Amino acid sequence: MAMATEESSKSQESKWEGKLCAELEGISAEHVWPLLADFFNLHNWMPGIDTCQPLEGVSGQPGCIRYCAKTTTSPPASSSESPAKEEITATTMWANERLVAIDPVERSLSYVVTENNMGIKSYMATMKVLQFSKVAAAANSEGCQIEWTFVADPVEGWTFEGLLSFFESCLQGMAQKMEDVLCPSTKA
């Protein structure tokens, strides 16, 4: 199971900065990195993202741009005045993200949000996959950690703590999906 820890700070009033980590037990960084580095397939790993499409460039090459979206639906509002025509409301939150750097040796990539409809004015993130080994009392346990750091202007409609909690949930979900695919035999 993925465990996320957080370290965060508001080093400047005008910028939000955060660092989140999720551990994947029994999986090497070498196996996780290709999943994360496939820039145009985030929807396979990030919970809630139902669309991730290329807009420009080649996946994994700096300058490429992806479109990521999440569509949610809400039930019709109850109205006693017009019960015959109730409609389901669909809302799509989206962002275009440009890969600015990728380093397969260090297993890290950095990207920025270039356009969005979520109130993000400035956002840059770096994701890294780090190998670790733990020595338990009776056995060695290997695994890796996904580290997600970001710097952003305050996001309209969010608190810093709310955004950090949302990202933590996304990262834990991503790590869990990767564990499910890479270690299916460990599931009960």
Summary of the structure (lengths in Angstrom):
residues: 188
radius of gyration: 18.8
end to end distance: 12.1
largest distance: 68.8
contacts: 527
relative contact order: 0.24
helix: 22%
strand: 46%
